[in-house]
Amino acid sequence: MDAVRLIVTSRRALAVGGDAPEILTEVWQAQALAQAIGSRLAVAGPPELRGEALGLTELAGRGCGVLDEPRLAPGDLRAAQLTELGDARQALSYLGGLLGEVGIALVGLACAVNDEGTYWQCMEAIDAADESRDRVREMLRKLTDAEQRLPEREAG
Protein backbone atom coordinates (compact mmCIF):
# COMPACT_ATOMS: atom_id res chain seq x y z
CA MET A 1 0.00 0.00 0.00
CA ASP A 2 1.30 3.48 -0.71
CA ALA A 3 2.43 5.82 2.05
CA VAL A 4 -0.38 8.37 1.74
CA ARG A 5 -3.10 5.72 2.03
CA LEU A 6 -1.45 4.29 5.14
CA ILE A 7 -1.08 7.75 6.66
CA VAL A 8 -4.75 8.53 5.98
CA THR A 9 -5.70 5.22 7.61
CA SER A 10 -3.60 6.12 10.66
CA ARG A 11 -5.12 9.59 10.87
CA ARG A 12 -8.62 8.14 10.81
CA ALA A 13 -7.79 5.55 13.46
CA LEU A 14 -6.22 8.20 15.68
CA ALA A 15 -9.26 10.47 15.25
CA VAL A 16 -11.58 7.70 16.47
CA GLY A 17 -9.74 7.85 19.77
CA GLY A 18 -10.76 5.42 22.45
CA ASP A 19 -9.23 4.68 25.79
CA ALA A 20 -5.57 5.20 26.67
CA PRO A 21 -4.30 1.84 25.36
CA GLU A 22 -6.05 2.37 22.01
CA ILE A 23 -4.64 5.88 21.62
CA LEU A 24 -1.15 4.73 22.57
CA THR A 25 -1.43 1.90 20.05
CA GLU A 26 -2.30 4.38 17.30
CA VAL A 27 0.56 6.65 18.36
CA TRP A 28 2.92 3.68 18.19
CA GLN A 29 1.53 2.75 14.75
CA ALA A 30 2.09 6.32 13.52
CA GLN A 31 5.68 6.39 14.76
CA ALA A 32 6.36 2.97 13.23
CA LEU A 33 4.99 4.27 9.93
CA ALA A 34 7.18 7.40 10.16
CA GLN A 35 10.15 5.12 10.81
CA ALA A 36 9.34 3.01 7.73
CA ILE A 37 8.87 6.08 5.52
CA GLY A 38 12.12 7.58 6.79
CA SER A 39 13.93 4.33 6.08
CA ARG A 40 12.57 4.17 2.53
CA LEU A 41 13.54 7.79 1.86
CA ALA A 42 17.02 7.21 3.30
CA VAL A 43 17.60 4.33 0.91
CA ALA A 44 15.74 5.32 -2.24
CA GLY A 45 14.54 8.90 -1.79
CA PRO A 46 15.88 12.08 -3.31
CA PRO A 47 19.59 12.44 -2.46
CA GLU A 48 19.09 15.75 -0.66
CA LEU A 49 16.74 14.04 1.82
CA ARG A 50 18.75 10.98 2.72
CA GLY A 51 20.52 12.36 5.79
CA GLU A 52 17.36 13.90 7.22
CA ALA A 53 15.42 10.73 6.39
CA LEU A 54 17.90 8.65 8.36
CA GLY A 55 17.40 11.06 11.26
CA LEU A 56 13.63 10.65 10.96
CA THR A 57 14.06 6.89 11.11
CA GLU A 58 16.03 7.20 14.35
CA LEU A 59 13.64 9.71 15.93
CA ALA A 60 10.54 7.72 15.02
CA GLY A 61 12.24 4.61 16.37
CA ARG A 62 12.71 6.45 19.65
CA GLY A 63 9.03 7.39 19.49
CA CYS A 64 8.15 3.71 19.31
CA GLY A 65 10.68 2.84 21.99
CA VAL A 66 9.22 5.13 24.66
CA LEU A 67 5.84 3.41 24.33
CA ASP A 68 4.90 -0.10 25.28
CA GLU A 69 4.79 -2.18 22.12
CA PRO A 70 1.16 -2.92 21.33
CA ARG A 71 -0.14 -6.40 20.77
CA LEU A 72 -1.17 -6.38 17.15
CA ALA A 73 -2.65 -9.20 15.15
CA PRO A 74 -0.51 -10.40 12.24
CA GLY A 75 -1.03 -8.04 9.34
CA ASP A 76 -2.21 -5.12 11.51
CA LEU A 77 1.14 -3.34 11.57
CA ARG A 78 0.61 -0.56 9.02
CA ALA A 79 4.31 0.11 8.58
CA ALA A 80 4.77 -3.44 7.31
CA GLN A 81 2.14 -2.77 4.63
CA LEU A 82 4.20 0.04 3.08
CA THR A 83 4.99 -0.97 -0.49
CA GLU A 84 5.67 2.39 -2.15
CA LEU A 85 6.25 5.99 -1.21
CA GLY A 86 4.75 7.69 -4.22
CA ASP A 87 5.42 11.41 -4.37
CA ALA A 88 7.89 12.26 -1.58
CA ARG A 89 6.49 15.77 -1.05
CA GLN A 90 2.93 14.51 -0.69
CA ALA A 91 3.94 11.66 1.62
CA LEU A 92 5.96 14.01 3.83
CA SER A 93 3.21 16.60 3.91
CA TYR A 94 0.66 14.00 5.05
CA LEU A 95 3.15 12.51 7.51
CA GLY A 96 3.77 15.92 9.06
CA GLY A 97 0.02 16.29 9.56
CA LEU A 98 -0.21 12.87 11.17
CA LEU A 99 2.65 13.62 13.55
CA GLY A 100 0.98 16.89 14.55
CA GLU A 101 -2.22 15.00 15.30
CA VAL A 102 -0.23 12.46 17.29
CA GLY A 103 1.11 15.27 19.47
CA ILE A 104 -2.38 16.67 20.03
CA ALA A 105 -3.77 13.24 20.94
CA LEU A 106 -0.92 12.69 23.38
CA VAL A 107 -1.43 16.06 25.07
CA GLY A 108 -5.11 15.24 25.52
CA LEU A 109 -4.29 11.82 26.90
CA ALA A 110 -1.61 13.17 29.25
CA CYS A 111 -4.12 15.65 30.66
CA ALA A 112 -6.71 12.94 31.25
CA VAL A 113 -4.72 10.05 32.75
CA ASN A 114 -4.34 9.50 36.46
CA ASP A 115 -1.44 7.08 36.05
CA GLU A 116 1.93 8.78 36.44
CA GLY A 117 3.68 6.16 34.30
CA THR A 118 1.32 6.76 31.39
CA TYR A 119 1.66 10.51 31.85
CA TRP A 120 5.45 10.37 31.51
CA GLN A 121 5.18 7.96 28.61
CA CYS A 122 2.98 10.55 26.89
CA MET A 123 5.49 13.32 27.62
CA GLU A 124 8.33 11.32 26.07
CA ALA A 125 6.18 10.41 23.08
CA ILE A 126 5.13 14.07 22.59
CA ASP A 127 8.79 15.04 22.43
CA ALA A 128 9.57 12.28 19.92
CA ALA A 129 6.58 13.17 17.72
CA ASP A 130 7.54 16.85 17.79
CA GLU A 131 11.13 16.11 16.82
CA SER A 132 9.97 13.75 14.06
CA ARG A 133 7.65 16.44 12.74
CA ASP A 134 10.50 18.97 12.77
CA ARG A 135 12.57 16.54 10.71
CA VAL A 136 9.71 16.14 8.22
CA ARG A 137 9.43 19.93 7.92
CA GLU A 138 13.16 20.16 7.25
CA MET A 139 12.87 17.56 4.49
CA LEU A 140 10.00 19.50 2.91
CA ARG A 141 12.14 22.65 3.05
CA LYS A 142 15.01 20.84 1.37
CA LEU A 143 12.70 19.59 -1.38
CA THR A 144 11.50 23.15 -1.98
CA ASP A 145 15.09 24.44 -2.10
CA ALA A 146 16.09 21.72 -4.57
CA GLU A 147 13.09 22.50 -6.80
CA GLN A 148 13.96 26.21 -6.80
CA ARG A 149 17.58 25.48 -7.75
CA LEU A 150 16.53 23.26 -10.66
CA PRO A 151 15.27 26.11 -12.91
CA GLU A 152 18.44 28.08 -12.12
CA ARG A 153 20.59 25.17 -13.32
CA GLU A 154 18.53 24.73 -16.46
CA ALA A 155 18.81 28.45 -17.27
CA GLY A 156 22.57 28.53 -16.60
N, CA, C and O of each residue as an XYZ file, in Angstrom:
624
protein
N       0.852     -1.174      0.000
C       0.000      0.000      0.000
C       0.900      1.239      0.000
O       1.982      1.225      0.586
N       0.455      2.290     -0.648
C       1.302      3.482     -0.707
C       1.238      4.264      0.609
O       0.317      4.108      1.410
N       2.246      5.103      0.793
C       2.430      5.824      2.054
C       1.231      6.701      2.403
O       0.781      6.703      3.548
N       0.718      7.435      1.440
C      -0.377      8.366      1.737
C      -1.611      7.610      2.223
O      -2.263      8.039      3.175
N      -1.935      6.502      1.584
C      -3.100      5.719      2.029
C      -2.918      5.210      3.448
O      -3.864      5.218      4.235
N      -1.723      4.772      3.782
C      -1.452      4.295      5.138
C      -1.526      5.437      6.155
O      -2.025      5.259      7.265
N      -1.029      6.593      5.766
C      -1.076      7.746      6.664
C      -2.525      8.154      6.901
O      -2.912      8.440      8.034
N      -3.326      8.183      5.841
C      -4.745      8.527      5.982
C      -5.443      7.520      6.894
O      -6.267      7.900      7.725
N      -5.121      6.261      6.743
C      -5.697      5.220      7.610
C      -5.310      5.474      9.066
O      -6.142      5.348      9.964
N      -4.057      5.828      9.294
C      -3.598      6.123     10.656
C      -4.282      7.354     11.227
O      -4.653      7.376     12.401
N      -4.448      8.371     10.405
C      -5.118      9.590     10.874
C      -6.557      9.296     11.282
O      -7.033      9.790     12.304
N      -7.237      8.499     10.486
C      -8.623      8.143     10.814
C      -8.687      7.341     12.110
O      -9.535      7.598     12.965
N      -7.796      6.380     12.249
C      -7.792      5.549     13.455
C      -7.475      6.383     14.691
O      -8.060      6.166     15.752
N      -6.565      7.320     14.564
C      -6.222      8.197     15.685
C      -7.401      9.109     16.035
O      -7.649      9.381     17.210
N      -8.121      9.577     15.026
C      -9.258     10.468     15.251
C     -10.398      9.768     15.985
O     -11.148     10.406     16.723
N     -10.528      8.459     15.783
C     -11.580      7.702     16.468
C     -11.334      7.719     17.966
O     -12.274      7.678     18.760
N     -10.080      7.777     18.343
C      -9.742      7.852     19.767
C      -9.943      6.537     20.479
O      -9.526      5.483     19.998
N     -10.577      6.606     21.618
C     -10.757      5.425     22.448
C     -10.118      5.658     23.796
O      -9.864      6.792     24.201
N      -9.864      4.559     24.481
C      -9.230      4.682     25.788
C      -7.708      4.799     25.613
O      -7.193      4.737     24.496
N      -7.020      4.963     26.711
C      -5.568      5.199     26.674
C      -4.809      4.125     25.892
O      -3.979      4.475     25.053
N      -5.055      2.832     26.130
C      -4.303      1.839     25.362
C      -4.539      1.932     23.855
O      -3.615      1.714     23.071
N      -5.763      2.253     23.444
C      -6.048      2.374     22.011
C      -5.333      3.574     21.405
O      -4.787      3.485     20.305
N      -5.335      4.688     22.116
C      -4.644      5.881     21.620
C      -3.146      5.626     21.540
O      -2.506      5.976     20.548
N      -2.586      5.018     22.581
C      -1.149      4.730     22.568
C      -0.785      3.741     21.466
O       0.306      3.819     20.901
N      -1.674      2.826     21.161
C      -1.434      1.898     20.047
C      -1.378      2.667     18.737
O      -0.506      2.410     17.907
N      -2.292      3.602     18.541
C      -2.299      4.384     17.301
C      -1.087      5.304     17.218
O      -0.549      5.525     16.133
N      -0.659      5.835     18.343
C       0.558      6.652     18.362
C       1.754      5.786     17.964
O       2.589      6.204     17.162
N       1.832      4.597     18.519
C       2.921      3.676     18.186
C       2.880      3.332     16.695
O       3.913      3.316     16.027
N       1.690      3.060     16.186
C       1.529      2.749     14.751
C       2.026      3.922     13.894
O       2.714      3.712     12.895
N       1.682      5.148     14.282
C       2.092      6.324     13.520
C       3.610      6.480     13.533
O       4.211      6.787     12.504
N       4.223      6.274     14.679
C       5.684      6.395     14.756
C       6.370      5.276     13.961
O       7.394      5.503     13.318
N       5.801      4.080     14.009
C       6.361      2.975     13.225
C       6.261      3.280     11.735
O       7.172      2.964     10.970
N       5.164      3.889     11.327
C       4.993      4.271      9.929
C       5.985      5.368      9.540
O       6.566      5.321      8.456
N       6.180      6.354     10.416
C       7.177      7.397     10.164
C       8.569      6.797     10.038
O       9.367      7.227      9.205
N       8.855      5.810     10.863
C      10.147      5.124     10.807
C      10.317      4.413      9.461
O      11.383      4.485      8.849
N       9.278      3.736      9.010
C       9.343      3.015      7.734
C       9.498      3.980      6.559
O      10.268      3.718      5.635
N       8.773      5.085      6.596
C       8.873      6.076      5.520
C      10.259      6.704      5.518
O      10.858      6.885      4.458
N      10.771      7.036      6.700
C      12.125      7.578      6.788
C      13.156      6.609      6.246
O      14.089      7.009      5.549
N      12.991      5.357      6.560
C      13.926      4.335      6.080
C      13.902      4.240      4.557
O      14.949      4.180      3.913
N      12.701      4.226      3.993
C      12.573      4.171      2.526
C      13.214      5.385      1.867
O      13.922      5.254      0.869
N      12.962      6.572      2.429
C      13.543      7.788      1.865
C      15.063      7.790      2.001
O      15.764      8.280      1.116
N      15.569      7.251      3.094
C      17.019      7.207      3.301
C      17.703      6.321      2.267
O      18.831      6.590      1.854
N      17.021      5.275      1.858
C      17.603      4.329      0.907
C      17.342      4.730     -0.541
O      18.248      4.675     -1.373
N      16.114      5.132     -0.844
C      15.739      5.324     -2.239
C      15.119      6.692     -2.530
O      14.617      6.915     -3.631
N      15.146      7.594     -1.577
C      14.536      8.902     -1.788
C      15.477      9.848     -2.501
O      16.594      9.478     -2.861
N      15.020     11.069     -2.703
C      15.883     12.081     -3.308
C      17.170     12.242     -2.501
O      17.130     12.250     -1.271
N      18.298     12.370     -3.174
C      19.586     12.437     -2.459
C      19.646     13.513     -1.395
O      20.272     13.311     -0.355
N      19.007     14.662     -1.628
C      19.085     15.754     -0.658
C      18.323     15.455      0.627
O      18.459     16.182      1.611
N      17.519     14.387      0.625
C      16.737     14.037      1.820
C      17.334     12.896      2.625
O      16.880     12.629      3.738
N      18.309     12.237      2.105
C      18.750     10.982      2.716
C      19.263     11.130      4.136
O      18.956     10.287      4.979
N      20.026     12.158      4.431
C      20.520     12.356      5.794
C      19.395     12.654      6.765
O      19.331     12.078      7.851
N      18.507     13.558      6.372
C      17.359     13.896      7.221
C      16.436     12.687      7.380
O      15.869     12.471      8.451
N      16.290     11.908      6.322
C      15.423     10.730      6.386
C      15.976      9.709      7.373
O      15.219      9.074      8.107
N      17.283      9.555      7.388
C      17.904      8.653      8.357
C      17.638      9.158      9.774
O      17.360      8.369     10.676
N      17.724     10.470      9.965
C      17.404     11.055     11.264
C      15.957     10.822     11.655
O      15.667     10.550     12.820
N      15.041     10.926     10.691
C      13.628     10.645     10.961
C      13.451      9.199     11.403
O      12.692      8.916     12.329
N      14.142      8.299     10.749
C      14.060      6.888     11.113
C      14.472      6.684     12.566
O      13.813      5.952     13.304
N      15.551      7.324     12.974
C      16.030      7.199     14.351
C      15.058      7.832     15.347
O      14.762      7.246     16.388
N      14.565      9.025     15.026
C      13.641      9.715     15.935
C      12.328      8.950     16.082
O      11.816      8.798     17.191
N      11.785      8.471     14.965
C      10.538      7.722     15.022
C      10.745      6.403     15.759
O       9.848      5.931     16.457
N      11.917      5.813     15.606
C      12.235      4.605     16.372
C      12.238      4.882     17.860
O      11.786      4.056     18.653
N      12.749      6.050     18.243
C      12.709      6.454     19.650
C      11.267      6.657     20.090
O      10.897      6.326     21.216
N      10.451      7.207     19.183
C       9.034      7.395     19.487
C       8.332      6.082     19.766
O       7.458      6.012     20.631
N       8.707      5.043     19.040
C       8.155      3.711     19.315
C       8.722      3.154     20.613
O       8.018      2.510     21.391
N       9.998      3.411     20.833
C      10.683      2.839     21.989
C      10.207      3.361     23.332
O      10.314      2.655     24.335
N       9.681      4.581     23.377
C       9.219      5.130     24.657
C       7.838      4.605     25.031
O       7.385      4.784     26.162
N       7.176      3.961     24.085
C       5.841      3.410     24.326
C       5.917      1.902     24.465
O       6.799      1.258     23.897
N       4.994      1.349     25.218
C       4.901     -0.101     25.281
C       4.477     -0.607     23.910
O       3.559     -0.062     23.297
N       5.142     -1.639     23.437
C       4.789     -2.176     22.122
C       3.408     -2.806     22.187
O       3.146     -3.660     23.034
N       2.522     -2.378     21.287
C       1.160     -2.916     21.329
C       1.113     -4.357     20.833
O       1.979     -4.808     20.084
N       0.096     -5.049     21.265
C      -0.136     -6.404     20.769
C      -1.030     -6.290     19.554
O      -2.228     -6.028     19.666
N      -0.440     -6.489     18.405
C      -1.172     -6.385     17.154
C      -1.314     -7.754     16.518
O      -0.414     -8.591     16.595
N      -2.443     -7.964     15.896
C      -2.646     -9.204     15.154
C      -1.742     -9.182     13.924
O      -1.424     -8.113     13.404
N      -1.330    -10.357     13.461
C      -0.510    -10.396     12.244
C      -1.211     -9.644     11.112
O      -2.404     -9.833     10.873
N      -0.473     -8.809     10.435
C      -1.034     -8.042      9.340
C      -1.591     -6.695      9.747
O      -1.962     -5.906      8.878
N      -1.666     -6.397     11.052
C      -2.214     -5.122     11.508
C      -1.165     -4.015     11.620
O      -1.518     -2.851     11.812
N       0.087     -4.351     11.506
C       1.139     -3.337     11.565
C       1.156     -2.578     10.239
O       1.566     -3.122      9.214
N       0.716     -1.340     10.261
C       0.607     -0.558      9.024
C       1.960     -0.343      8.365
O       2.060     -0.370      7.139
N       2.989     -0.132      9.149
C       4.312      0.115      8.580
C       4.769     -1.056      7.719
O       5.470     -0.858      6.726
N       4.386     -2.252      8.082
C       4.767     -3.439      7.306
C       4.013     -3.522      5.985
O       4.408     -4.270      5.090
N       2.931     -2.757      5.856
C       2.137     -2.766      4.630
C       2.642     -1.749      3.609
O       2.116     -1.673      2.499
N       3.653     -0.971      3.973
C       4.198      0.044      3.075
C       4.900     -0.621      1.899
O       5.894     -1.326      2.076
N       4.379     -0.393      0.702
C       4.988     -0.975     -0.491
C       5.621      0.072     -1.385
O       6.565     -0.224     -2.118
N       5.102      1.315     -1.330
C       5.666      2.386     -2.145
C       5.445      3.731     -1.484
O       4.485      3.937     -0.741
N       6.366      4.644     -1.776
C       6.254      5.988     -1.206
C       5.390      6.904     -2.049
O       4.692      7.765     -1.512
N       5.427      6.733     -3.353
C       4.748      7.686     -4.221
C       5.516      8.995     -4.226
O       6.743      8.997     -4.119
N       4.811     10.098     -4.348
C       5.418     11.414     -4.366
C       5.962     11.745     -2.979
O       5.209     11.766     -2.005
N       7.257     12.003     -2.887
C       7.895     12.259     -1.584
C       7.298     13.482     -0.899
O       7.061     13.455      0.309
N       7.052     14.550     -1.648
C       6.494     15.770     -1.045
C       5.125     15.490     -0.446
O       4.845     15.903      0.680
N       4.273     14.798     -1.182
C       2.931     14.511     -0.690
C       2.992     13.607      0.542
O       2.296     13.846      1.529
N       3.822     12.574      0.479
C       3.944     11.660      1.618
C       4.436     12.400      2.858
O       3.919     12.183      3.954
N       5.424     13.265      2.696
C       5.961     14.014      3.833
C       4.953     15.019      4.366
O       4.847     15.217      5.577
N       4.225     15.644      3.479
C       3.210     16.598      3.913
C       2.139     15.900      4.762
O       1.762     16.397      5.824
N       1.660     14.765      4.296
C       0.662     13.999      5.048
C       1.248     13.476      6.358
O       0.580     13.480      7.392
N       2.507     13.024      6.305
C       3.150     12.509      7.512
C       3.309     13.607      8.554
O       3.105     13.365      9.743
N       3.669     14.802      8.124
C       3.768     15.920      9.058
C       2.437     16.196      9.740
O       2.394     16.474     10.939
N       1.351     16.119      8.975
C       0.021     16.292      9.557
C      -0.299     15.221     10.574
O      -0.834     15.509     11.645
N       0.030     13.979     10.239
C      -0.207     12.866     11.166
C       0.579     13.059     12.453
O       0.039     12.858     13.540
N       1.829     13.441     12.349
C       2.651     13.620     13.548
C       2.142     14.766     14.410
O       2.232     14.703     15.636
N       1.609     15.810     13.787
C       0.984     16.885     14.547
C      -0.230     16.394     15.311
O      -0.434     16.755     16.470
N      -1.040     15.563     14.652
C      -2.221     15.003     15.303
C      -1.842     14.034     16.425
O      -2.544     13.930     17.431
N      -0.736     13.336     16.242
C      -0.231     12.464     17.292
C       0.092     13.290     18.537
O      -0.277     12.919     19.651
N       0.777     14.403     18.337
C       1.110     15.271     19.469
C      -0.130     15.768     20.191
O      -0.178     15.776     21.421
N      -1.130     16.182     19.431
C      -2.376     16.674     20.033
C      -3.067     15.569     20.821
O      -3.532     15.796     21.938
N      -3.134     14.375     20.242
C      -3.769     13.245     20.938
C      -3.023     12.923     22.228
O      -3.646     12.614     23.244
N      -1.709     12.993     22.193
C      -0.917     12.686     23.379
C      -1.091     13.742     24.468
O      -1.129     13.408     25.652
N      -1.195     15.000     24.082
C      -1.434     16.058     25.068
C      -2.775     15.819     25.750
O      -2.883     15.899     26.974
N      -3.795     15.525     24.948
C      -5.115     15.244     25.518
C      -5.087     14.058     26.457
O      -5.696     14.090     27.526
N      -4.386     13.018     26.062
C      -4.295     11.825     26.896
C      -3.528     12.123     28.185
O      -3.941     11.707     29.267
N      -2.413     12.844     28.063
C      -1.606     13.165     29.249
C      -2.412     13.976     30.264
O      -2.239     13.816     31.472
N      -3.283     14.839     29.773
C      -4.119     15.653     30.665
C      -5.209     14.834     31.340
O      -5.709     15.221     32.397
N      -5.579     13.719     30.750
C      -6.710     12.941     31.248
C      -6.324     11.748     32.125
O      -7.152     11.261     32.894
N      -5.086     11.273     32.021
C      -4.724     10.054     32.749
C      -4.398     10.355     34.209
O      -3.920     11.437     34.551
N      -4.666      9.388     35.039
C      -4.340      9.496     36.461
C      -3.073      8.722     36.805
O      -2.537      8.845     37.906
N      -2.606      7.933     35.858
C      -1.440      7.080     36.054
C      -0.172      7.857     35.702
O      -0.010      8.312     34.570
N       0.716      8.005     36.668
C       1.930      8.779     36.445
C       2.826      8.155     35.373
O       3.465      8.874     34.604
N       2.875      6.835     35.320
C       3.681      6.163     34.305
C       3.196      6.467     32.897
O       3.998      6.727     32.000
N       1.885      6.435     32.705
C       1.319      6.757     31.392
C       1.540      8.227     31.062
O       1.816      8.574     29.914
N       1.419      9.087     32.059
C       1.656     10.511     31.850
C       3.065     10.741     31.296
O       3.239     11.435     30.294
N       4.062     10.155     31.954
C       5.445     10.373     31.506
C       5.724      9.699     30.173
O       6.539     10.182     29.387
N       5.063      8.605     29.923
C       5.181      7.957     28.615
C       4.657      8.915     27.536
O       5.261      9.053     26.472
N       3.545      9.564     27.818
C       2.979     10.551     26.888
C       3.947     11.713     26.669
O       4.130     12.161     25.538
N       4.561     12.197     27.735
C       5.488     13.324     27.616
C       6.671     12.968     26.705
O       7.068     13.756     25.847
N       7.218     11.780     26.908
C       8.333     11.323     26.066
C       7.889     11.172     24.616
O       8.616     11.540     23.693
N       6.696     10.629     24.423
C       6.176     10.406     23.077
C       5.844     11.732     22.386
O       6.004     11.851     21.171
N       5.382     12.731     23.153
C       5.133     14.066     22.587
C       6.433     14.641     22.056
O       6.478     15.174     20.947
N       7.482     14.533     22.844
C       8.790     15.038     22.432
C       9.268     14.347     21.163
O       9.758     15.008     20.247
N       9.132     13.034     21.098
C       9.570     12.281     19.919
C       8.746     12.654     18.686
O       9.298     12.806     17.596
N       7.435     12.802     18.851
C       6.583     13.173     17.721
C       6.926     14.572     17.222
O       6.948     14.822     16.017
N       7.191     15.477     18.155
C       7.541     16.845     17.786
C       8.864     16.887     17.027
O       8.982     17.585     16.020
N       9.842     16.154     17.499
C      11.133     16.109     16.820
C      11.011     15.444     15.448
O      11.651     15.873     14.488
N      10.199     14.408     15.358
C       9.973     13.752     14.063
C       9.315     14.724     13.095
O       9.685     14.794     11.923
N       8.340     15.470     13.592
C       7.646     16.439     12.740
C       8.607     17.536     12.283
O       8.541     17.973     11.134
N       9.489     17.982     13.162
C      10.498     18.972     12.774
C      11.377     18.426     11.652
O      11.725     19.153     10.722
N      11.728     17.169     11.738
C      12.568     16.542     10.713
C      11.817     16.483      9.382
O      12.401     16.719      8.324
N      10.530     16.171      9.438
C       9.708     16.145      8.223
C       9.650     17.541      7.602
O       9.776     17.687      6.387
N       9.460     18.553      8.426
C       9.428     19.933      7.920
C      10.746     20.303      7.249
O      10.759     20.971      6.215
N      11.843     19.871      7.839
C      13.159     20.157      7.251
C      13.300     19.463      5.889
O      13.856     20.040      4.954
N      12.805     18.250      5.780
C      12.865     17.559      4.490
C      12.006     18.265      3.449
O      12.404     18.362      2.288
N      10.848     18.755      3.837
C      10.005     19.504      2.909
C      10.698     20.786      2.464
O      10.612     21.179      1.300
N      11.385     21.433      3.400
C      12.139     22.645      3.054
C      13.247     22.330      2.058
O      13.471     23.080      1.108
N      13.937     21.219      2.280
C      15.015     20.839      1.366
C      14.474     20.498     -0.022
O      15.110     20.809     -1.029
N      13.318     19.868     -0.079
C      12.700     19.588     -1.379
C      12.374     20.895     -2.106
O      12.615     21.016     -3.308
N      11.834     21.857     -1.387
C      11.505     23.154     -1.980
C      12.766     23.840     -2.485
O      12.782     24.372     -3.595
N      13.815     23.832     -1.682
C      15.088     24.445     -2.097
C      15.634     23.776     -3.355
O      16.100     24.459     -4.267
N      15.580     22.451     -3.411
C      16.087     21.722     -4.574
C      15.264     22.047     -5.824
O      15.815     22.181     -6.917
N      13.953     22.172     -5.661
C      13.089     22.505     -6.805
C      13.361     23.922     -7.297
O      13.287     24.180     -8.498
N      13.671     24.831     -6.401
C      13.961     26.210     -6.797
C      15.306     26.321     -7.485
O      15.491     27.171     -8.355
N      16.253     25.467     -7.103
C      17.576     25.485     -7.746
C      17.528     24.865     -9.133
O      18.342     25.226     -9.983
N      16.614     23.958     -9.391
C      16.535     23.260    -10.664
C      16.350     24.224    -11.832
O      17.092     24.114    -12.809
N      15.392     25.173    -11.787
C      15.273     26.107    -12.907
C      16.533     26.968    -13.115
O      16.874     27.321    -14.244
N      17.209     27.296    -12.017
C      18.441     28.083    -12.119
C      19.506     27.304    -12.877
O      20.226     27.879    -13.693
N      19.615     26.006    -12.620
C      20.595     25.167    -13.319
C      20.251     25.041    -14.792
O      21.128     25.086    -15.654
N      18.959     24.882    -15.070
C      18.535     24.733    -16.460
C      18.771     26.024    -17.252
O      19.099     25.974    -18.437
N      18.605     27.164    -16.606
C      18.810     28.450    -17.273
C      20.290     28.740    -17.463
O      20.672     29.405    -18.426
N      21.131     28.247    -16.551
C      22.567     28.529    -16.601
C      23.261     27.643    -17.533
O      24.477     27.747    -17.695
